[in-house]
Amino acid sequence: MAALFGSRVRRLRTAAGLTQPELGAKVHVVGTRITQIERASGAKPTFALARALDIVLGADDLLIDLWPYVYREAFPNWSRKFMEYSAQAVAIRQYAAHVVPGLLQTEDYARAVLSLDALLDGEEQLEERVAARMGRQERLSSPDRPELWVILDEAVLRRPVGGRAVMRTQLASLLENAAERHIAVQVLPFDQGGHEAMGGSLTILTMPDGSEVAYTEGSDYGQLIEEPADVSRYKVIYDRLRAAALPPAMSLDMIRSAMEGNYRGANLPSRSERRRLAQEQLQQSSGGRLRRGGRRVAGRRSRS
């Protein structure tokens, strides 16, 4: 993809009658940087540089659209394949053990999370990664947006990544996103004890043809699971997590409590009481946004 990107830059530059130094001057880099890009050598272009090249060369967003694929080449094969699957999935089910999933992160929260990478190579790479993450979120507002169901471990709410102000904005954004028809958010409280997905995060993707893949991830590893029998096992694990988590409405109350800094103020009912309330919610469901088991709750209007 880097070679394809470079060939398109060279073709557009030639058509514009510009030398490499002249193009470099217009996008505020040295001419040798343009040479590297056209030859697909050296560091990959940043998103900011890809955008500047697109504007100067009149590429009509071609270079901007190509850039995410160039960016993905910096990741391991299994990670790139997962990103490709995610970009096509019609349904995404996620359990997040440590941080808010990337699709629902605010820019400041994403920057704080990504800056923790011990292998990060400077501010430029950080901003490149933030731009890529924000770009992937655009699919949630596109016509082919997927259904998104997210289960957050209570630890995600308690850990103020980026500081209190950044975390409060992130939690407010979660509440806003959870009001969308195609997004559901649940919280798995600490009092549920141990479970099969402890220590990492889990994602189940449903593809347009109905096939499914699973992806597990820890702090420094990831594994893509494509074998149907193994995917089925992870689907069972996810369904158990969903059953153990608070119902969506109660989950939002807990998020509001965390946003207000009152982690003990949610006044969570007992497990038996939660089961009873969840059953009542199912029985009363009709119309509106997605809830457990595909049912819908009235009174919510889509903001999309």
N, C-alpha and C positions, 0 to 999 in steps of 0.2 A: 504493500500500500504506500510506503514511503517513496518507492520508485515511481508508482503511478502519480502520486502527488507531485513529485519533482518533474516528471515529463509534462504534466499539465501546466506547471509554472513556466517551464521553458517554452512551451508552445505559445502560451499567452504573452509572455515577454517578447518573443520574436515577432508575434503579430502586432504588438504595440510599438515595435521599432526601438526597444530599449536594450541597452547593454546591461550586463549584470551589475556593474558599479552604479549605473543610473537608476536601476530598479532598487538597489540597496539604499541609495540616498533617499528615495521617495518613501521607503518604509522604515528608515532610520536604522539600518544595519549596514555593515561593510559588504562590499561586493563579494568577498570570499564566502560570506554566509549564504548568499544566493547560489553560489557555485555548489556549496555543500548540499543545499536543499535539492537542487536540480539533479545532483548525482546520487542522492539518497545516502550521503555519507555524513558523519559527524552527528551532532545532536539533532533530534527531530524538532521541527518548528513548533513554537508555542501556539496556543490558540490565538493570542493577540497578534502574532506575526501572520498567521494564516488569514485572519480577518483583514489585516492591513493589505496583504497581497491581493486578496479577493477584491477589495475596494479599488485599489490602484489599477489592477489589471482588468477591471470590469468583468469579473468571472461570474456574476449573478449567483452568488452563494455556492458555486461549485467547490471551491477550495474549502469553504467553511463546512460543507457537507462531508467532504473527504477527510477532514482533520480527525474526527473521532476514530476512524479506522486506522489512521497513522498512529494515533496515540495508543490504541490497544496493543500495538505490536511491542510495546515496552513491557507487557505483562506475560506471564507464563502461558503456555498453550491452553491449559485447563481453564484459566481465568478468562482468556479471550473467548473461548467457546461458550462459557457461561454468560458473558456479556452479550454475545450474539443471540443466544437463546432468549435472554431477558428482553432484548429489543423486539422479539417476535411474539412473545408469550401473550395469550389472551387472558390468563389468570395467573396471579402471583400470590402465593401464600408464604409468609415469612414469620419466623420466630427470631427475635433479636435478644441476645443475652446481655449485651454490654452497652451498645449505643443505638440511637435511633437509626433505622435503616436509611441508606443513602437516598432512596426515592422520596423520603419525607424530611430530609435535613434542610435546615435553613443554611444560607451561605456562610454565616459566621460560625455556626455549629460545625458545618462541614470543614471549614478551615481549621478549627480547633482540633477536630478528630484527625484530619490528614496530617497536621503538623506534628503529631505524636510518632509518626513513622521514623524509626531510628535510621533507616536507609535513605531518608529524604535528602535530595541533592540541591538544597538551596531554595530561596524564595521563589525563583522563577518556576521551578518544578512544582512547588506547592500551588501556586496560582493556576498553573496548567491543569493540575488535578482537580482543583475546585471548579474550574470552568467546565471540565469534562463531566463532573458529577452534576452540576447544575443543568448542563445540556441534556443529560439523560432524563431529568425530571420533566422535560417538555412533553414527553410521551403521555404523561398523566392527564394532559389537557388536550391531547390530539384526538381526532375522530376515531382512531383505532385503539384508544386507551384500554389497558387491561383492567380487570377487576382486581383490586388489591386488598388482601386481608392480612393484617399485621398483628402479631402477638408480642407485646413488650414485656420482658421480665421487669419486675419492680425495681431492680437495680438500675435500669435505664433511666427511670424517673428520679432516682435518688442521687445519681452521680452528676454534679454540676459541671459538665464538660464546657470549657471555655469561660467559666465563671458564672455567677448567679444571673447577671443580666442576659447573657447569651442563652443560658438555659431557660430562663423564663420566656424569652421570645420563642425558643424552640418548642416549648410545651404549648404555648398559645397557638403556634402554627399547627401542631398536632391536632388540637381541638378544631381548628378551622378545616383542616383536611378531612377529619373524621365526619364532618357534616356533609361531605360530598356523597352522592348516591353510589359511586363505584368504589368507595374506600370504607373499610371497617377496621376499627382498632380495639384490641382487648389488652388487658394487663393481667399478667400472671403474678399474683402476690406471693411474698415470701412464705406465707403460712401454708402453702401447698407442699412445701418440702421438696425432696429430691425428685428428679424426673430423668427421662432417657436422653434428653438433649442438653443436659448440663455441661457447661464448659465451652460451648460454641453456639453458633447460630445455624439455622436451618431454613432453606428456601425450597419450595416445591413450585415448579413452573408447568403450566398447561399450555401446550402448543396448539396452533390452529387446526392441526389434524387430529387433535384429541390425545396425542401422546404426551407423556410427562417425564420430566427429569428432576432430580433432586441435587441440592448443593449444600454441603456443610462447610463451615468456615470457623477457624480459630484466630488467634491473634497474629499468627505468622504462617498459616497454611490454609489451603482450601481443597476440596475434593468434589468433583463432578460425578454424579451417579446416573448412569443411563440404562443399566440393566433393569428391565421391568420388574423382576422379582424383588430386587433391592429397593427400587423406588417405592414399591408397594409397602415395604417395611417402614420406610420413612414417612409415608402418608399416614400410616397408623399412628406413628409417634406424634405427628403434627395434630391429628384429630384428638388424641389424648390431651395434648397441651391446650387445644381450643376448648375442650370440655372442662378442664381444670381452671381455666382463666375466668376472670370476672366477665359477666355479660357486658356487651358494648356500652350500654347506658351507665352501668356502675363503673366501668373502666374510665369513662370520661370524667366522672365525678372524682375519681382518684387522681387523674391527671390535673384537674383543676386544683385539688388540694395540694399537690406537689408544686404547682405553679405559684401558689400562694405561700410556699415555704412551710406548710403545715402538714408534714408527712404523717403525723399521727391523727390528723383531723378528718380522715376519710370515714372513720367510724364503720369499718367493714363489718358486715354481719357474719354470723357463723357460716360454716360450710353448708350445713343443712338448710339454713335460711337462704343462702345464695342459690342453692339448687331449686328451692321453692320459687324464688323470685324469677329465676331464669325460665322455669316452666311456665309461669304466668306470662312472662314476656312472649314466649313462643305462642301461647294460646291467644294472646291479644294482637298478634302481628297481622297486619294486612295493609298492602299498598306501601309506597314510600321506599326508603333505602334498604339495602341488604342487611339482614341480620343472620342469626344462626340458622343453619340448615337451609339457606336460600330464601327464608321468609323475609317479609318487608314490614317496616314499621311506618305507620301513617304520620303525617305532620311535618315531614322533612321535604324541602324543595331543593332540587339540585342547583348548585351555584355555577355549574359549568355551562 
